[in-house]
């Protein structure tokens, strides 16, 4: 499931970037309020802008040219970790979360490997621009959605195998009390044990002794 989600994200990211490079390479994104010529394509009254921008840093333009190789190495490490962890996943939400992260990381890594200025130093193609927000692409969106889902699942105590942590959703005080109670050894219920006589003659109320 993880690889299936990642494959869909990767295919959508690669196809969208091929179309952007072929059709929007002359329409650069707005930079500091300067409108390029020809201008980018504005949709939904200017809420959504389609243009092309090359990003040497991480998602949403974080970093710069000097950190390109660093982000490439990080992406390789993240991909290797997710692929290794995917063998332990039996939860559909976790599979979707890690699949989104894997597909997004692989999509941007593909740009860094195959695009100019050189292998593992390539600049990522960004093409979606929103007001007061850095330019991004489908891979960046996939990574963001995966991180949000990751945090929600962890906060709810859902494990990779689909089970839920027993203290999830409880207050720290209730969780601590439950753990303490579970750790205490079981003691027999003395209320259900037969009463033992305090005096020897009470063992035979009808017989012998005295007289």
Backbone torsions as a table, in degrees:
resi	resn	phi	psi	omega
1	UNK	NA	-40.9	179.5
2	UNK	-60.3	-47.4	-178.8
3	UNK	-67.9	-32.8	178.1
4	UNK	-64.8	-46.7	177.5
5	UNK	-62.8	-42.5	-179.9
6	UNK	-63.1	-38.7	-179.8
7	UNK	-65.2	-40.1	178.5
8	UNK	-64.2	-46.0	179.6
9	UNK	-62.4	-44.9	-178.8
10	UNK	-63.2	-43.8	179.8
11	UNK	-62.7	-45.4	-180.0
12	UNK	-63.1	-39.2	-179.1
13	UNK	-67.4	-45.9	-179.2
14	UNK	-64.3	-45.9	-179.2
15	UNK	-61.8	-44.2	-179.0
16	UNK	-63.3	-38.4	-179.4
17	UNK	-70.7	-36.0	176.1
18	UNK	-62.0	-43.4	179.2
19	UNK	-65.9	-41.6	-178.9
20	UNK	-63.1	-46.3	-179.9
21	UNK	-62.9	-35.3	-178.0
22	UNK	-77.4	-28.4	-172.1
23	UNK	-116.9	-22.8	-173.8
24	UNK	-118.9	11.2	-176.9
25	UNK	-62.5	-26.0	179.2
26	UNK	-90.0	-7.1	-178.8
27	UNK	-107.2	89.1	-178.3
28	UNK	-77.2	152.8	-178.8
29	UNK	-71.5	157.5	178.8
30	UNK	-63.1	137.0	-177.9
31	UNK	-132.9	104.4	179.8
32	UNK	67.6	27.8	178.3
33	UNK	84.0	-3.8	178.4
34	UNK	-81.7	123.1	-178.3
35	UNK	-87.9	118.3	-179.7
36	UNK	-74.4	170.1	177.2
37	UNK	-126.8	123.5	-4.0
38	UNK	-70.0	154.7	-176.5
39	UNK	-72.7	159.6	175.7
40	UNK	-67.8	165.8	-179.7
41	UNK	-85.3	123.6	-178.4
42	UNK	-108.3	130.6	-178.6
43	UNK	-125.3	160.9	176.8
44	UNK	54.8	43.0	177.9
45	UNK	68.8	25.9	178.9
46	UNK	93.3	-2.5	178.4
47	UNK	-68.0	-38.2	-179.8
48	UNK	-116.7	127.7	179.2
49	UNK	-122.9	132.4	177.7
50	UNK	-106.9	126.4	-177.0
51	UNK	-160.0	-176.5	177.7
52	UNK	-123.5	135.9	177.0
53	UNK	-145.0	140.8	178.2
54	UNK	-103.7	128.0	-173.3
55	UNK	-117.3	116.3	178.2
56	UNK	-83.9	-10.2	-175.8
57	UNK	-97.7	-150.0	-178.9
58	UNK	-89.4	-164.1	-179.7
59	UNK	-59.3	142.0	178.1
60	UNK	61.4	28.2	173.7
61	UNK	78.2	14.3	179.9
62	UNK	-72.6	132.9	-179.9
63	UNK	95.1	-165.0	-178.5
64	UNK	-154.2	-167.4	-176.9
65	UNK	-60.3	-38.2	-176.0
66	UNK	-70.1	-16.9	-177.2
67	UNK	-103.5	6.8	-176.9
68	UNK	-58.8	-47.5	-178.3
69	UNK	-66.5	-30.5	178.7
70	UNK	-66.7	-47.3	179.2
71	UNK	-65.6	-30.7	175.8
72	UNK	-64.1	-45.0	178.8
73	UNK	-63.7	-40.2	178.3
74	UNK	-63.1	-42.6	179.7
75	UNK	-61.6	-41.5	178.4
76	UNK	-62.1	-42.8	179.0
77	UNK	-64.4	-42.2	179.0
78	UNK	-63.6	-43.3	179.8
79	UNK	-62.3	-44.7	179.7
80	UNK	-62.8	-40.6	-179.8
81	UNK	-65.3	-44.3	-178.5
82	UNK	-65.0	-42.6	179.3
83	UNK	-62.0	-40.2	179.3
84	UNK	-68.1	-40.6	-178.2
85	UNK	-71.8	-27.0	-175.2
86	UNK	-59.6	-21.8	179.5
87	UNK	-70.2	-18.7	-176.7
88	UNK	-99.9	3.0	-172.3
89	UNK	-93.5	125.9	174.2
90	UNK	-128.1	17.9	-179.4
91	UNK	-113.8	126.7	179.8
92	UNK	-61.9	-46.8	178.0
93	UNK	-59.0	-40.3	178.4
94	UNK	-67.4	-36.4	178.1
95	UNK	-63.6	-40.6	178.4
96	UNK	-66.1	-44.3	-178.6
97	UNK	-60.7	-49.7	-178.6
98	UNK	-71.8	-30.2	175.5
99	UNK	-65.2	-39.6	176.5
100	UNK	-64.1	-43.2	178.4
101	UNK	-64.5	-43.2	-178.7
102	UNK	-66.0	-45.4	179.9
103	UNK	-64.1	-42.0	179.3
104	UNK	-66.6	-44.4	179.2
105	UNK	-63.8	-39.8	179.4
106	UNK	-68.6	-36.1	178.9
107	UNK	-61.2	-48.1	179.1
108	UNK	-71.2	-32.8	177.5
109	UNK	-65.2	-34.2	176.8
110	UNK	-59.0	-41.6	176.4
111	UNK	-62.9	-43.0	-176.4
112	UNK	-66.7	-28.5	-179.3
113	UNK	-81.2	-41.6	-168.2
114	UNK	-106.1	-14.7	-177.3
115	UNK	-96.0	165.2	179.3
116	UNK	-69.4	153.5	14.5
117	UNK	-89.6	0.9	178.5
118	UNK	171.2	167.9	-179.5
119	UNK	-56.9	133.3	180.0
120	UNK	64.4	6.5	175.1
121	UNK	-128.4	10.8	-176.8
122	UNK	-67.3	153.3	-179.8
123	UNK	-93.6	137.5	-176.5
124	UNK	-79.4	140.0	178.2
125	UNK	-84.6	118.9	173.6
126	UNK	-110.5	149.0	-175.8
127	UNK	-152.9	1.0	179.0
128	UNK	-110.9	125.8	-178.4
129	UNK	-128.8	129.4	176.0
130	UNK	-117.7	157.9	179.5
131	UNK	-60.3	133.0	176.6
132	UNK	58.1	37.7	-179.8
133	UNK	-147.8	140.0	-179.9
134	UNK	-62.3	155.1	177.9
135	UNK	-68.6	141.3	-177.7
136	UNK	-145.6	-176.7	179.5
137	UNK	-136.7	-175.8	-178.7
138	UNK	-65.9	-34.1	178.2
139	UNK	-63.7	-42.4	176.9
140	UNK	-61.4	-42.7	178.9
141	UNK	-62.2	-41.3	179.1
142	UNK	-63.2	-42.3	178.4
143	UNK	-63.0	-43.6	-179.7
144	UNK	-62.9	-45.3	179.1
145	UNK	-63.8	-39.6	178.5
146	UNK	-63.7	-41.0	179.2
147	UNK	-65.2	-43.3	179.4
148	UNK	-61.6	-46.4	179.1
149	UNK	-64.6	-38.0	176.9
150	UNK	-57.7	-48.1	-177.8
151	UNK	-65.6	-41.8	-179.6
152	UNK	-63.3	-43.8	180.0
153	UNK	-65.2	-42.1	178.5
154	UNK	-65.0	-39.6	-179.7
155	UNK	-66.7	-32.3	179.2
156	UNK	-84.4	-2.5	176.7
157	UNK	76.0	21.4	179.4
158	UNK	-84.0	125.6	-177.6
159	UNK	-88.3	171.2	-178.4
160	UNK	-63.8	-27.2	-179.7
161	UNK	-87.3	3.8	177.5
162	UNK	94.8	-13.8	177.8
163	UNK	-78.3	165.3	-178.4
164	UNK	-115.5	138.9	179.8
165	UNK	-61.7	134.7	-173.7
166	UNK	-62.1	-24.6	-179.5
167	UNK	-96.2	5.9	-178.6
168	UNK	-65.9	134.7	178.1
169	UNK	84.3	-5.4	178.2
170	UNK	-94.5	159.0	174.6
171	UNK	-72.4	156.2	178.9
172	UNK	-55.6	-34.8	-179.4
173	UNK	-68.0	-45.3	179.2
174	UNK	-65.5	-40.2	-179.8
175	UNK	-64.0	-40.4	179.7
176	UNK	-66.3	-40.3	179.2
177	UNK	-65.4	-39.0	179.3
178	UNK	-65.8	-41.3	178.7
179	UNK	-65.7	-38.6	-179.9
180	UNK	-66.8	-41.7	179.6
181	UNK	-65.1	-39.4	-180.0
182	UNK	-68.4	-27.5	-178.4
183	UNK	-81.1	-19.5	-178.8
184	UNK	-71.9	138.5	178.0
185	UNK	-70.2	145.8	-179.8
186	UNK	-70.1	136.6	178.1
187	UNK	-115.4	145.2	-179.6
188	UNK	-65.1	148.6	179.2
189	UNK	-82.0	105.2	-175.6
190	UNK	-72.2	-18.2	179.7
191	UNK	-68.2	-23.6	-178.9
192	UNK	-94.6	-5.2	-179.8
193	UNK	-78.0	146.4	179.6
194	UNK	-65.4	141.4	-178.9
195	UNK	-68.9	137.5	177.0
196	UNK	-97.5	133.7	-177.8
197	UNK	-67.6	143.7	178.4
198	UNK	-82.8	-24.2	-177.2
199	UNK	-124.7	143.1	-176.4
200	UNK	-57.7	-39.2	-175.6
201	UNK	-72.0	-12.7	176.8
202	UNK	-74.5	-10.6	178.7
203	UNK	-72.6	-27.5	-179.5
204	UNK	-128.8	80.8	-175.2
205	UNK	-63.9	-20.2	-175.7
206	UNK	-104.5	-4.0	-172.7
207	UNK	-127.9	168.7	166.3
208	UNK	35.7	170.7	175.4
209	UNK	82.5	144.4	175.1
210	UNK	79.6	174.9	172.0
211	UNK	102.4	NA	NA
